Amino acid sequence: MTVVAEEFDIIIVGSGAGGGTLAHTLAPTGKRILIIERGGFAPMARQGSAQTAETWYDAHGRPFSPAVHYYVGGATKVYGAALCRLRPMDFASIGHIDGASPAWPFGYAEFEPWYDKAEWLYQVHGKHGEDPTEGSWSLEYLWPPVTHDPIVQQLADELTLAGYQPFHTPTGVLPGEPDPPGTGARARQAGPGRCARCGTSDGSPCVRHARADADVIAVRPLLDLPNVTLLVGAEVTRLETDSRGRSVTGVVATRAGAREVYRGDIVVLAAGAVNSARILLGSACEAHPGGLGNGSGQVGRNLMCHNHTDVTCVVKGPHCAGFQETLGLNDFYLGGRQARWPLGSIQLLAGRAVGFRLTTEDLPRPANRVTVDGQGRVRLAHVATGDGAARLLYRSLRTMLSGTKMIAQAAPSGPARGGPPAADYAGTCRAGADPATSVLDPSCRAHELDNLYVVDASFFPSIGAVSPALTIMANAIRVGEHLAARLCCAPAAGALTARDRPSELTSVGLSVRQARDLALPASGW
């Protein structure tokens, strides 16, 4: 085992929505930052599934290929870039058909300023106020909404006339050219780094680097800085501690077949909800026999995974399906017309046919958990909740579409319909005020270790029914500002405090003023 001589102020394990955003937040402090990434830079040729070839096992020992992606940028390299806030109710305890989701250790109003910052950093296109379930906001989006393709606009108009409230899905893409939807020239004219509205990159890396992912937005702008080091192809296997088990003293990683130890004053796990739990459980020692920071027995427990139902629609009459994932609907998020219980969200999917993704909440259960067997293999025990809500939401969709030119045909998918959990892993290192029932404190620091933090979706007490990506990003900015204050760093020139307007927020090497020079016409693009 090689102990690397250079020491760092901060070591971040993972470079996705949590780790990449945290590094971007801390880089202006001048502190020495090491980002350790298990994968490398994503290939820019579309080669089918970008999923890892790794094997995990379910509770019965059956192998499966997990929905995880080891790239610089993590899962954001292949996400759909729908960057929605959790609703205010998601931060409170809520009753569901299958039970109750717990409250977070802080409320929406306290967390909201970091949503503003994350939306500006990740170039989110949208318009606040369209979605009636949305919470308050301090800043409008930096960019106007992505305009609908004709078939989607027609659907939005029909739903509005029927009394529903569709909205433009907040979308993280780099600004594209302003040719109107449906013109054949748009893909040819869009240059590198600008979205061509191709509608084909969901599930694979964008060949134009036009998706606002953690690689393009957060990590690459740091690579020329003298205080930031990115280490790729290095898998972290365990953390070492001092003799009392109160502080992490070493990060053990395997790279090119060799074991290396890296040392830093602060260590942050952002490897994803499953892998961060795996690292902690695999770091058992005399002071932490059940796994690092696991005195509560909660590390790995309360695993959650969104319950998705993908629905394809038959369209009456000719249509041209292109960039469709611009419309969302939350009329049933709080329950509404056909149910007394919260149901979930509806969003249009990318693809050649018109399709919807119905997302319902998976409740945290202690028995749903990540464990590591004697051979170091990851095992997931997970029985999904939310199946009843999913059926009601699908019924609501069919009723909603009955007055349109679309007919919904179910194509069930997701954990509530059998098989291993497949998307949006969260909850394995729950944050809370009570060390007996949580792993992390409200600042996402481990209760039992002074210098260990976790900033991926592990910290979620509940998962809501929208993509967790924006909440992970916002929390990483929040924790980054906390760490900067802990390390006694004065904010860099132009850096933000919680309530400042982001007047000089940088992204992809551009100041906001420079970015606004590329602004779209009021009608979108």
N, C-alpha and C positions, 0 to 999 in steps of 0.2 A: 504494500500500500504506500502510495506517494503522498506526502503532505505538501501541498502547494505553498510555496514560501510567501507569496503575496497575500496580504490580509485586506479585507474589505470592510467598509462601514455597514453595508447592507447586502445581503444575499437574497435574491428572489428566485424561487424554484417555479418555473413556468413563465410563459411569455404571452398568455392569452388575454382575455378580457380583464382578468384581475391582475396578473403579473405584469403584462405589458403596460397597462394603464398606470399601475403603481410606479413603475420605473419612469414613465413619462412625467409623473407628478413630482418625483424626487430628484430627477436629473438636474434641475436648475439650482439645487442646493449646493452642488459641487462635491457632495459626498461620493466616495468610491462605491460604485454599484456593480455587482456581478449578477447577471441574469443567466440562469442555467436552464437550458431547453433540451428536452429529451430528443426532439426531432431536429429537422433542418428546415431550410426554406422550402416552401411548397413548390412542386413543379408546376410550370405554367401551361402545360399541355393537358387538356381534358382527357383523362384516361379512365373513365368510369368512376367507380367508388373511390373516394379518398380516405376511406376508413382504414384503421390500422389492421395489420395482420395478427395482432396479439390475440391470445385466447384467455378468456375468463371462464368461470364455472358457476352454475346456478346452485341452489341449495341442495339439489339432488346429485351434484357432481357431474352434471351434463355440460359439456363445453359449448361455448358460443363466442361469436366474434362481436366485441363490444362496439358501441357507437362512439368511439373516441378518436381523436385526431392529433397526432404528434407533429406539430409544425411550429415554426416561429409565427406567433399569432394564435396558436391553439385552434380551438373549434371555430373561432371567428373567421378563419380562412374559408370555411365552407358554409357558414350560416346564411340565413336568408336576409339578414340585416334589418329585420323588423325590431326596432328599438323602442319598445313601449315601457312606460312607467307601470309599476304596480299601482293598483288603486288604493286610496286611503284606507278602505276597509281591510285590505290585505295585511296591514300592519297591526290589526286588532284581532282578537279571538273571534272566530266566525263559526256559526253552526252550519254544517253540511249534511247531506243525506246520510253519509257514512260516519258522522261524528263531528268533531270540532277541530279547527286548526288553531294553533296557539298564537298568542300575541308576540310581537317583536319587542326587544328591549328599548326601542325608541319608536316614535310615531312618524307618520308621513310628513307632518309639518317640520319636524326637526331634520328629516333626511332630505327634504325637497331641494335645498340649495345645491346639493351635489348632483341631483338630476339635471339641473340647468347646465352645470359645468360639463357633465358627460355628453349632453345633447350637442353642445357647441363644439366640444372636442371632436366628436365623431360625426360632425357634418350632417346631423339629422335633418331631413326634409319633412316638414309637417306643418300643422296649424293647430295650435292649442284652442280648445273650446268646442271643437266639433263633436267630441265624444262626451256624452253626458255623464259618464262614470268617472271621468278623469278628475284628478285632484287639482288643487291650485298650482299656479306656476308664477315664477318671478320674471322670466324672460321668454319672449317668443322664440320659436326656432330660428336658427341662423338662415335657413333656406326655406322657400315656399314648398308646398307639397309636390310630390311627383304626380303629374297629371295622369288620369286614367286613360287606358286604351278605350276605343269607342264602345266595345261590348261591355266593359266594366262601367263606363259612364252611364250607359243605358240602364244597367242593373241598379246603380246607385240612384238614378232618377226614379225608377220604378219603386224601389224600396222606400224612398223618401215620400212619395205620393201615398204609399200604403201606411204611413205613420211610423216607419222605422227610422233609425238615426245612424246610417252608415257614415264612416269617416275615412279620411285618407290615412293609411297606415304610416306611422312615423318610420322613415326608412333611412338607413345610413349608407349612402352612396356618394361618391364624389360627383360634383356637378357635371351634367352632360350637356350636349349641344341642344339648341332650342327648336330643332325641327319638330313639328307636331307629330303626335302618335299616329302610326299608320303609314308614314312616308318611308319608302324603300331606301332612301338615301341615308337614313340616320346612322345605321351601323357602319356604313362606308366612311362617313365624315367624322365620326367621333374619334378623337385621337387617344393615344395611350394615356391612362390615368383618368379618363372620363367615361362615365357609364354610357353604353350604347343601347341600353334598354333591350338587350338581347333575350332576357328571360330564361337563360340556360345555365347560369352559373350557380344557382342554388344547389348545394350539395357537392360542389367542386370549386377549386380556387378560381377566382376571376382572372382571366388571361390579360386583362387590361390594368390590373391593380386598381380597379375603379370601385370596388366595394370598400366601405369604411371599416376595415378590420383592424385588429390590434397590431398586426405586422406593419401595415402601411401607415396607419395613423400614429401609433404610439412608439413602436420600436425602431423602425428604420430612421426616423429623424434624429435618433440618439447615437447612431453608430459612429459618427465622427467626433463625438465628444470624448475628451481625454479621461473623464471620470467614469465612463460606462463601458463595461466589458460584456459581450454576449458570447456565451459558451454553448455551442450546439452539439448534438449527438451525445449528450451526457445524461444518463438516467440516475437520478438520486434514489438511493436504496435505503438509507437510514440517516438519522441525526444522532450525533454524540452529545453528551452532556458533561457538566462538571460532576465531581464526586457526590454532591448533594442533590443533583438532579434539578437544580433551580435555573440553570442557564444552558442554552445550546452552545457548544464549543466547536462543533465541526459538522460539516455537511459532506456525507460520503456519497460519491458518485462513481458510476462505471462508465468509462469512455474508451472506445477502441480496445476493449478487452482488459483494460487496466483499471484498478481502483485508485481513486484520488480523494483527498480530503481538502475541503476549502473552509476557511475560517472567516467569520464576520461578526461584527458586534450585534447586528440585528439579523434574524433569519425569518423569511416570509415564505410560507407555502402557498402556491397558486397553481397546483398541478391538476386541479379538477377534484370534484367531490369524492370520487372513488380513490384516485391515486394519492391525494393528500392524506386520506384516512389510512391507506395502505402504508405510506411512509411512517406515520405515527405508530401504527400497530406493529410495524416491523422494527421499530426503534426501542423495543422493550429493553429495560436494563434493571439493575438492582433497585434503583430509586423509583422506577416506573415499571413494575413487573407486568402490568396489563397493557403496556403500550405508552408511549410518551404523551403526557398530559391527559391520561385516561383515568384519573382517580375517581371520576364520576361514573365510569363505565359507559360513557356516551359516545366515545370515538367510534365511528363507523355506523352508529345507530341512526334511526329516523331518516333512512335513505328515501328520497322522493324522486319521482320521475314523471314528467307530464304524461297525461293520458290523451293521446292524439287519435282522432278519427278522421281519416282523409276521405272526402266525398267527391266523386266525379259527377258532373252534371251533363245531361243531354240538352243541347240548345236547339230550340225550335227556330229553324231558318238559318241562313248562312251567317258566318261570323269569322272574324280573324282574331285568333288568340295570340297575344305577344307577351308584353311585360304586364302581367296581371296582378302581381302581389302588391297592389296599391290600395286595396279596399279592406277595411275591417269593420266589425260590428260587435258591440258589447251590450246590446239591448237585453241579453239574458245573463249578463255577468253577475248581476245581483239577484237573479231569479226572474222576476218580471211576469210576463203575460201568462205563462203556462206552468209555472213552478213557484213554490214558496221558498225554495232553496237556491243558493247561488249555483249557476250551471257552468259558465265559462265563456270563452271568446271564440269568435269566428273570423277567419282571415282567408282571403283568396290566395291560392297557391300558384306557383310558376308552372308552366307546362303548355303543351299544345292544345289540350282540352281545358275547359273551364272547371276548376276544382276548388274546394274549400277545405281548410283544416280547422277542425273543431278541437279546442283544447280545454280540458277540464282539470281541476286540481287533484293532485295525489296527496293525501294526508300523511303526516309523519307518524310512523309506527315504530316503537322500539325494536320489534322483531324484524323489521325491514332493515337490513344491515349489511355492511361490508365486513368480511373477515379475511384473514390470510391463513392458509393451511400450513402444515409442517414443511411443505416443499416450496413455500413462498408464493403459492398461486392465489390469485384473487378469487374470492367466492362472494356472490351476491345472493342474499335471501330477500325476496321481494314479492309480496302479494299486493297487487294494485288496489287502490280505492278509486272511487269516481265513476264506476261503470254505470250506475243508475243515472248520474248526472249526464253522462255521455249519451245515453239513450234518449233522455229528455231533450238534450240540446239538438240531437239529430232530428227528433220529431219537430222541434221548433223551427229548424232550418227548412224542413219540407213544407211546413205550413207557411213560412215566410215566402218561400219561392213559388207558392201556388199561384200567385198573382203576377208572375213574371214569365219570361220565355224560357225558363230553365226548369229542368226536372232533375231532382237529386237522386242519385243512385249510390247506395252505401258501398264503401270499400273499406271495411273495418281494418284498423291497424293499431298497434300500440299495446302496452302491457296489460290493459284490462281485457284483452282478447287472447290471452295466452302468450307464452314465450317470455324471454328475459326482458327486463326494463331496457328501453331503447333510446331515450332522449332526455336531455336536460337534467342530468344527475345533480342532486342538491341535498343538503341537510345533514351531512355526516359529522360535522363538528359544530353543532348548534351554538349560536351566541346567546347569552343571557346574563342576568345579574347574579344568579344563584350558582355557585360552583358545584353544587350537588346535582344539578339537573342540566348543566350545560358544559361545554368544553372551552368556550371563549367568552371573554367579557364583552360588553357593548362596543369596545374599541377594536374588537377582533384579536386581542391578545390572549394567549392561552392562560387560563387561570393559574396554572401550576408552574409556568416558566416565564421568567421576566422578559426574555428577548425573543419570543416566538409568536408570530402572527400568522393568520390564515385569511386570504382575501379572495378565494374563489367562491363558488356557490355552496361550499361546505357550511358556511356560517348561517345560511337561511333557516330560520325557525319554521317557516312555511314557504310554499313555492308559488302560490297564486295561480293564475291561469293565463299568463302572458309569458313571452320569452324572458328568461332571467338575465339576458345579456346586459341590458342597460343598467339594471340594479347592481350587477357585479361591477361594472365600470364606475358607476357613481360611488359605490362603497370604496373602491380602490382609491379614488381621489380623496375621499373622506379620511381613510386610514393613512394615506400618504401625507396629508396635511398634519395629522396627529403625529406621525413619525418625524416630520420636519421640526415640529415644535419640541418633541422629545429630544432630538439631537441638537437642539438650540441653534437651528438654522434660521437666519433671516430669509424671508422670501426673496427670490430673485427678482430683478427689475421687471415689473409688469406682471408678476405672479399674482394669483388670486387669493383672497380670503373668502370665507363662506358666503358673504352677501355682496361681494363686489360684482359689478358688471364686467364680463370678460372682454374688455376693450382691446386687449392685445393677445388673446389666447392664440397660441400657435398650433398648427396642424399641417403635417406634411411639409414643413419648412416654410409655410406661408403665415404671415400675420393675418388677423381678421380683416384689416384694411385691404391687404392684397387679395384676400379671398373674395371680398365683396366686389372687387373689380371684375370678377368672373360671374357676378350675380346674374340670375336668370330673370327674364321678364316676369311680370306679376302673374301671368297665366301658367307659369311652371315650365316644364320642358317635355 
